[in-house]
Amino acid sequence: MYDFGIRHALMGYRVAYRSEQTNYCPGCGGSHWVVGRLTAECAFCATALPLVAGGASGGGLIRQAGVALAA
């Protein structure tokens, strides 16, 4: 979803929830998360982080002629 090629070097590291890694909270150091569609929230201190690849799954994403097709 994101281009971490050239822009990564220019923008630096951004704190985000990565589903393929063990994520530690930058606020308290905990590793338990409540994962939603766009953010992940620490179960201990409620620090919210954006998902690296969020918002790309779920029902109601396919639209045809202005009508949402729900599963």
Distance bins in CASP14 RR format, pairs under 12 A and 6 or more apart:
PFRMAT RR
TARGET T0000
AUTHOR 0000-0000-0000
RMODE 2
METHOD distances of the structure
MODEL  1
1 16 0 0 0 0 0 1 0 0 0 0 0
1 18 0 0 0 0 0 1 0 0 0 0 0
1 19 0 0 0 0 0 1 0 0 0 0 0
1 38 0 0 0 0 0 1 0 0 0 0 0
1 50 0 0 0 0 0 1 0 0 0 0 0
1 51 0 0 0 0 1 0 0 0 0 0 0
1 52 1 0 0 1 0 0 0 0 0 0 0
1 53 1 0 1 0 0 0 0 0 0 0 0
1 54 1 0 0 1 0 0 0 0 0 0 0
1 55 0 0 0 0 1 0 0 0 0 0 0
1 56 1 0 0 1 0 0 0 0 0 0 0
1 57 0 0 0 0 0 1 0 0 0 0 0
2 8 0 0 0 0 1 0 0 0 0 0 0
2 11 0 0 0 0 0 1 0 0 0 0 0
2 14 0 0 0 0 1 0 0 0 0 0 0
2 16 0 0 0 0 1 0 0 0 0 0 0
2 18 0 0 0 0 0 1 0 0 0 0 0
2 50 0 0 0 0 0 1 0 0 0 0 0
2 51 0 0 0 0 0 1 0 0 0 0 0
2 52 1 0 0 1 0 0 0 0 0 0 0
2 53 1 0 0 1 0 0 0 0 0 0 0
2 54 0 0 0 0 0 1 0 0 0 0 0
2 56 0 0 0 0 0 1 0 0 0 0 0
3 9 0 0 0 0 0 1 0 0 0 0 0
3 10 0 0 0 0 0 1 0 0 0 0 0
3 11 0 0 0 0 0 1 0 0 0 0 0
3 52 0 0 0 0 0 1 0 0 0 0 0
4 10 0 0 0 0 0 1 0 0 0 0 0
4 11 0 0 0 0 1 0 0 0 0 0 0
4 12 0 0 0 0 1 0 0 0 0 0 0
4 13 0 0 0 0 0 1 0 0 0 0 0
4 14 0 0 0 0 1 0 0 0 0 0 0
4 16 0 0 0 0 0 1 0 0 0 0 0
4 18 0 0 0 0 0 1 0 0 0 0 0
4 52 0 0 0 0 1 0 0 0 0 0 0
4 53 0 0 0 0 0 1 0 0 0 0 0
5 11 0 0 0 0 0 1 0 0 0 0 0
5 12 0 0 0 0 0 1 0 0 0 0 0
6 12 0 0 0 0 0 1 0 0 0 0 0
7 14 0 0 0 0 0 1 0 0 0 0 0
8 14 0 0 0 0 1 0 0 0 0 0 0
8 16 0 0 0 0 0 1 0 0 0 0 0
8 52 0 0 0 0 0 1 0 0 0 0 0
13 26 0 0 0 0 0 1 0 0 0 0 0
13 52 0 0 0 0 0 1 0 0 0 0 0
14 26 0 0 0 0 0 1 0 0 0 0 0
14 49 0 0 0 0 1 0 0 0 0 0 0
14 50 0 0 0 0 1 0 0 0 0 0 0
14 51 0 0 0 0 0 1 0 0 0 0 0
14 52 0 0 0 0 1 0 0 0 0 0 0
15 23 0 0 0 0 1 0 0 0 0 0 0
15 24 0 0 0 0 0 1 0 0 0 0 0
15 25 0 0 0 0 1 0 0 0 0 0 0
15 26 1 0 1 0 0 0 0 0 0 0 0
15 27 0 0 0 0 1 0 0 0 0 0 0
15 39 0 0 0 0 0 1 0 0 0 0 0
15 40 0 0 0 0 0 1 0 0 0 0 0
15 42 0 0 0 0 0 1 0 0 0 0 0
15 47 0 0 0 0 1 0 0 0 0 0 0
15 48 0 0 0 0 0 1 0 0 0 0 0
15 49 1 0 0 1 0 0 0 0 0 0 0
15 50 0 0 0 0 1 0 0 0 0 0 0
15 51 0 0 0 0 0 1 0 0 0 0 0
15 52 0 0 0 0 0 1 0 0 0 0 0
16 23 0 0 0 0 1 0 0 0 0 0 0
16 26 0 0 0 0 0 1 0 0 0 0 0
16 33 0 0 0 0 0 1 0 0 0 0 0
16 38 0 0 0 0 0 1 0 0 0 0 0
16 39 0 0 0 0 1 0 0 0 0 0 0
16 40 0 0 0 0 1 0 0 0 0 0 0
16 48 0 0 0 0 0 1 0 0 0 0 0
16 49 1 0 1 0 0 0 0 0 0 0 0
16 50 1 0 1 0 0 0 0 0 0 0 0
16 51 1 0 0 1 0 0 0 0 0 0 0
16 52 1 0 1 0 0 0 0 0 0 0 0
16 53 0 0 0 0 1 0 0 0 0 0 0
16 54 0 0 0 0 1 0 0 0 0 0 0
17 23 1 0 1 0 0 0 0 0 0 0 0
17 24 0 0 0 0 0 1 0 0 0 0 0
17 25 0 0 0 0 1 0 0 0 0 0 0
17 26 0 0 0 0 0 1 0 0 0 0 0
17 31 0 0 0 0 0 1 0 0 0 0 0
17 33 1 0 0 1 0 0 0 0 0 0 0
17 34 0 0 0 0 0 1 0 0 0 0 0
17 35 1 0 0 1 0 0 0 0 0 0 0
17 36 0 0 0 0 1 0 0 0 0 0 0
17 37 0 0 0 0 0 1 0 0 0 0 0
17 38 0 0 0 0 0 1 0 0 0 0 0
17 39 1 0 0 1 0 0 0 0 0 0 0
17 40 1 1 0 0 0 0 0 0 0 0 0
17 41 0 0 0 0 1 0 0 0 0 0 0
17 42 0 0 0 0 1 0 0 0 0 0 0
17 47 0 0 0 0 0 1 0 0 0 0 0
17 48 0 0 0 0 1 0 0 0 0 0 0
17 49 1 0 1 0 0 0 0 0 0 0 0
17 50 1 0 0 1 0 0 0 0 0 0 0
17 51 1 0 1 0 0 0 0 0 0 0 0
17 52 1 0 0 1 0 0 0 0 0 0 0
17 53 0 0 0 0 1 0 0 0 0 0 0
17 54 0 0 0 0 1 0 0 0 0 0 0
18 24 0 0 0 0 0 1 0 0 0 0 0
18 33 0 0 0 0 0 1 0 0 0 0 0
18 35 0 0 0 0 0 1 0 0 0 0 0
18 40 0 0 0 0 1 0 0 0 0 0 0
18 49 0 0 0 0 1 0 0 0 0 0 0
18 50 0 0 0 0 0 1 0 0 0 0 0
18 51 0 0 0 0 1 0 0 0 0 0 0
18 52 1 0 1 0 0 0 0 0 0 0 0
18 53 0 0 0 0 1 0 0 0 0 0 0
18 54 0 0 0 0 0 1 0 0 0 0 0
19 33 0 0 0 0 1 0 0 0 0 0 0
19 35 1 0 0 1 0 0 0 0 0 0 0
19 36 0 0 0 0 0 1 0 0 0 0 0
19 40 0 0 0 0 1 0 0 0 0 0 0
19 49 0 0 0 0 0 1 0 0 0 0 0
19 51 1 0 0 1 0 0 0 0 0 0 0
19 52 1 0 0 1 0 0 0 0 0 0 0
19 53 1 0 0 1 0 0 0 0 0 0 0
19 54 0 0 0 0 1 0 0 0 0 0 0
19 56 0 0 0 0 0 1 0 0 0 0 0
19 57 0 0 0 0 0 1 0 0 0 0 0
20 51 0 0 0 0 0 1 0 0 0 0 0
20 52 0 0 0 0 1 0 0 0 0 0 0
20 53 0 0 0 0 1 0 0 0 0 0 0
21 31 0 0 0 0 0 1 0 0 0 0 0
21 33 0 0 0 0 0 1 0 0 0 0 0
21 40 0 0 0 0 0 1 0 0 0 0 0
21 52 0 0 0 0 1 0 0 0 0 0 0
22 29 0 0 0 0 0 1 0 0 0 0 0
22 30 0 0 0 0 0 1 0 0 0 0 0
22 31 1 0 0 1 0 0 0 0 0 0 0
22 32 0 0 0 0 0 1 0 0 0 0 0
22 33 0 0 0 0 0 1 0 0 0 0 0
23 29 0 0 0 0 1 0 0 0 0 0 0
23 30 0 0 0 0 1 0 0 0 0 0 0
23 31 1 0 0 1 0 0 0 0 0 0 0
23 32 0 0 0 0 1 0 0 0 0 0 0
23 33 1 0 0 1 0 0 0 0 0 0 0
23 34 0 0 0 0 0 1 0 0 0 0 0
23 35 0 0 0 0 1 0 0 0 0 0 0
23 40 1 0 0 1 0 0 0 0 0 0 0
23 41 0 0 0 0 0 1 0 0 0 0 0
23 42 0 0 0 0 1 0 0 0 0 0 0
23 43 0 0 0 0 0 1 0 0 0 0 0
23 47 0 0 0 0 0 1 0 0 0 0 0
23 49 1 0 0 1 0 0 0 0 0 0 0
23 50 0 0 0 0 0 1 0 0 0 0 0
23 51 0 0 0 0 0 1 0 0 0 0 0
23 52 0 0 0 0 0 1 0 0 0 0 0
24 30 1 0 1 0 0 0 0 0 0 0 0
24 31 1 0 1 0 0 0 0 0 0 0 0
24 32 0 0 0 0 0 1 0 0 0 0 0
24 33 0 0 0 0 1 0 0 0 0 0 0
24 40 0 0 0 0 0 1 0 0 0 0 0
24 42 0 0 0 0 1 0 0 0 0 0 0
24 44 0 0 0 0 0 1 0 0 0 0 0
24 45 0 0 0 0 0 1 0 0 0 0 0
24 47 0 0 0 0 0 1 0 0 0 0 0
24 49 0 0 0 0 0 1 0 0 0 0 0
25 31 1 0 0 1 0 0 0 0 0 0 0
25 32 0 0 0 0 1 0 0 0 0 0 0
25 33 0 0 0 0 1 0 0 0 0 0 0
25 34 0 0 0 0 0 1 0 0 0 0 0
25 40 0 0 0 0 1 0 0 0 0 0 0
25 41 0 0 0 0 1 0 0 0 0 0 0
25 42 1 0 1 0 0 0 0 0 0 0 0
25 43 0 0 0 0 1 0 0 0 0 0 0
25 44 1 0 0 1 0 0 0 0 0 0 0
25 45 1 0 0 1 0 0 0 0 0 0 0
25 46 0 0 0 0 1 0 0 0 0 0 0
25 47 1 0 1 0 0 0 0 0 0 0 0
25 48 0 0 0 0 0 1 0 0 0 0 0
25 49 0 0 0 0 1 0 0 0 0 0 0
26 40 0 0 0 0 0 1 0 0 0 0 0
26 42 0 0 0 0 1 0 0 0 0 0 0
26 45 0 0 0 0 1 0 0 0 0 0 0
26 47 1 0 0 1 0 0 0 0 0 0 0
26 48 0 0 0 0 0 1 0 0 0 0 0
26 49 1 0 0 1 0 0 0 0 0 0 0
27 41 0 0 0 0 0 1 0 0 0 0 0
27 42 1 0 0 1 0 0 0 0 0 0 0
27 44 0 0 0 0 1 0 0 0 0 0 0
27 45 1 0 1 0 0 0 0 0 0 0 0
27 46 0 0 0 0 1 0 0 0 0 0 0
27 47 1 0 1 0 0 0 0 0 0 0 0
27 48 0 0 0 0 0 1 0 0 0 0 0
27 49 0 0 0 0 0 1 0 0 0 0 0
28 42 1 0 0 1 0 0 0 0 0 0 0
28 43 0 0 0 0 1 0 0 0 0 0 0
28 44 1 0 1 0 0 0 0 0 0 0 0
28 45 1 0 1 0 0 0 0 0 0 0 0
28 46 0 0 0 0 1 0 0 0 0 0 0
28 47 1 0 0 1 0 0 0 0 0 0 0
29 42 0 0 0 0 1 0 0 0 0 0 0
29 43 0 0 0 0 0 1 0 0 0 0 0
29 44 1 0 0 1 0 0 0 0 0 0 0
29 45 0 0 0 0 1 0 0 0 0 0 0
29 47 0 0 0 0 1 0 0 0 0 0 0
30 40 0 0 0 0 0 1 0 0 0 0 0
30 41 0 0 0 0 0 1 0 0 0 0 0
30 42 1 0 0 1 0 0 0 0 0 0 0
30 43 1 0 0 1 0 0 0 0 0 0 0
30 44 1 0 1 0 0 0 0 0 0 0 0
30 45 1 0 0 1 0 0 0 0 0 0 0
30 46 0 0 0 0 0 1 0 0 0 0 0
30 47 0 0 0 0 1 0 0 0 0 0 0
31 40 0 0 0 0 0 1 0 0 0 0 0
31 42 0 0 0 0 1 0 0 0 0 0 0
31 43 0 0 0 0 1 0 0 0 0 0 0
31 44 0 0 0 0 1 0 0 0 0 0 0
31 45 0 0 0 0 0 1 0 0 0 0 0
32 40 0 0 0 0 0 1 0 0 0 0 0
32 41 0 0 0 0 1 0 0 0 0 0 0
32 42 1 0 0 1 0 0 0 0 0 0 0
32 43 1 1 0 0 0 0 0 0 0 0 0
32 44 1 0 0 1 0 0 0 0 0 0 0
32 45 0 0 0 0 0 1 0 0 0 0 0
32 46 0 0 0 0 0 1 0 0 0 0 0
32 47 0 0 0 0 0 1 0 0 0 0 0
33 39 0 0 0 0 1 0 0 0 0 0 0
33 40 1 0 1 0 0 0 0 0 0 0 0
33 41 1 0 0 1 0 0 0 0 0 0 0
33 42 1 0 0 1 0 0 0 0 0 0 0
33 43 1 0 0 1 0 0 0 0 0 0 0
33 44 0 0 0 0 1 0 0 0 0 0 0
33 45 0 0 0 0 0 1 0 0 0 0 0
33 46 0 0 0 0 0 1 0 0 0 0 0
33 47 0 0 0 0 1 0 0 0 0 0 0
33 48 0 0 0 0 1 0 0 0 0 0 0
33 49 0 0 0 0 1 0 0 0 0 0 0
33 51 0 0 0 0 0 1 0 0 0 0 0
34 40 1 0 0 1 0 0 0 0 0 0 0
34 41 1 0 1 0 0 0 0 0 0 0 0
34 42 1 0 0 1 0 0 0 0 0 0 0
34 43 1 0 1 0 0 0 0 0 0 0 0
34 44 0 0 0 0 0 1 0 0 0 0 0
34 45 0 0 0 0 0 1 0 0 0 0 0
34 46 0 0 0 0 1 0 0 0 0 0 0
34 47 0 0 0 0 0 1 0 0 0 0 0
34 48 0 0 0 0 1 0 0 0 0 0 0
34 49 0 0 0 0 0 1 0 0 0 0 0
34 51 0 0 0 0 0 1 0 0 0 0 0
35 41 0 0 0 0 1 0 0 0 0 0 0
35 42 0 0 0 0 0 1 0 0 0 0 0
35 43 0 0 0 0 0 1 0 0 0 0 0
35 48 0 0 0 0 0 1 0 0 0 0 0
35 49 0 0 0 0 1 0 0 0 0 0 0
35 50 0 0 0 0 0 1 0 0 0 0 0
35 51 1 0 0 1 0 0 0 0 0 0 0
35 52 0 0 0 0 0 1 0 0 0 0 0
35 53 0 0 0 0 0 1 0 0 0 0 0
35 54 0 0 0 0 1 0 0 0 0 0 0
35 55 0 0 0 0 0 1 0 0 0 0 0
35 57 0 0 0 0 0 1 0 0 0 0 0
36 48 0 0 0 0 1 0 0 0 0 0 0
36 49 0 0 0 0 0 1 0 0 0 0 0
36 50 0 0 0 0 0 1 0 0 0 0 0
36 51 1 0 0 1 0 0 0 0 0 0 0
36 54 0 0 0 0 1 0 0 0 0 0 0
36 55 0 0 0 0 1 0 0 0 0 0 0
36 57 0 0 0 0 0 1 0 0 0 0 0
36 58 0 0 0 0 0 1 0 0 0 0 0
37 50 0 0 0 0 0 1 0 0 0 0 0
37 51 1 0 0 1 0 0 0 0 0 0 0
37 53 0 0 0 0 0 1 0 0 0 0 0
37 54 1 0 0 1 0 0 0 0 0 0 0
37 55 1 0 1 0 0 0 0 0 0 0 0
37 56 0 0 0 0 1 0 0 0 0 0 0
37 57 0 0 0 0 1 0 0 0 0 0 0
37 58 1 0 0 1 0 0 0 0 0 0 0
37 59 0 0 0 0 0 1 0 0 0 0 0
37 60 0 0 0 0 0 1 0 0 0 0 0
37 61 0 0 0 0 0 1 0 0 0 0 0
38 48 0 0 0 0 1 0 0 0 0 0 0
38 49 0 0 0 0 0 1 0 0 0 0 0
38 50 1 0 0 1 0 0 0 0 0 0 0
38 51 1 0 0 1 0 0 0 0 0 0 0
38 52 0 0 0 0 0 1 0 0 0 0 0
38 53 0 0 0 0 0 1 0 0 0 0 0
38 54 1 0 1 0 0 0 0 0 0 0 0
38 55 1 0 1 0 0 0 0 0 0 0 0
38 56 0 0 0 0 0 1 0 0 0 0 0
38 57 0 0 0 0 0 1 0 0 0 0 0
39 46 0 0 0 0 0 1 0 0 0 0 0
39 47 0 0 0 0 0 1 0 0 0 0 0
39 48 1 0 1 0 0 0 0 0 0 0 0
39 49 1 0 0 1 0 0 0 0 0 0 0
39 50 1 0 1 0 0 0 0 0 0 0 0
39 51 1 0 0 1 0 0 0 0 0 0 0
39 52 0 0 0 0 0 1 0 0 0 0 0
39 54 0 0 0 0 1 0 0 0 0 0 0
39 55 0 0 0 0 0 1 0 0 0 0 0
40 46 0 0 0 0 0 1 0 0 0 0 0
40 47 0 0 0 0 1 0 0 0 0 0 0
40 48 1 0 0 1 0 0 0 0 0 0 0
40 49 1 0 1 0 0 0 0 0 0 0 0
40 50 0 0 0 0 1 0 0 0 0 0 0
40 51 1 0 0 1 0 0 0 0 0 0 0
40 52 0 0 0 0 1 0 0 0 0 0 0
40 53 0 0 0 0 0 1 0 0 0 0 0
40 54 0 0 0 0 1 0 0 0 0 0 0
41 47 1 0 0 1 0 0 0 0 0 0 0
41 48 1 0 1 0 0 0 0 0 0 0 0
41 49 1 0 0 1 0 0 0 0 0 0 0
41 50 0 0 0 0 0 1 0 0 0 0 0
41 51 0 0 0 0 0 1 0 0 0 0 0
42 48 1 0 0 1 0 0 0 0 0 0 0
42 49 1 0 0 1 0 0 0 0 0 0 0
51 57 0 0 0 0 0 1 0 0 0 0 0
54 61 0 0 0 0 0 1 0 0 0 0 0
55 61 0 0 0 0 1 0 0 0 0 0 0
57 71 0 0 0 0 0 1 0 0 0 0 0
58 68 0 0 0 0 0 1 0 0 0 0 0
58 69 0 0 0 0 0 1 0 0 0 0 0
58 70 0 0 0 0 1 0 0 0 0 0 0
58 71 1 0 0 1 0 0 0 0 0 0 0
59 68 0 0 0 0 1 0 0 0 0 0 0
59 69 0 0 0 0 1 0 0 0 0 0 0
59 70 1 0 0 1 0 0 0 0 0 0 0
59 71 1 0 1 0 0 0 0 0 0 0 0
60 66 0 0 0 0 0 1 0 0 0 0 0
60 67 0 0 0 0 0 1 0 0 0 0 0
60 68 1 0 1 0 0 0 0 0 0 0 0
60 69 1 0 0 1 0 0 0 0 0 0 0
60 70 1 0 1 0 0 0 0 0 0 0 0
60 71 1 0 0 1 0 0 0 0 0 0 0
61 68 0 0 0 0 1 0 0 0 0 0 0
61 69 0 0 0 0 1 0 0 0 0 0 0
61 70 0 0 0 0 1 0 0 0 0 0 0
61 71 0 0 0 0 1 0 0 0 0 0 0
62 68 1 0 0 1 0 0 0 0 0 0 0
62 69 1 0 1 0 0 0 0 0 0 0 0
62 70 0 0 0 0 1 0 0 0 0 0 0
62 71 0 0 0 0 1 0 0 0 0 0 0
63 69 1 0 0 1 0 0 0 0 0 0 0
63 70 0 0 0 0 0 1 0 0 0 0 0
64 70 0 0 0 0 0 1 0 0 0 0 0
END
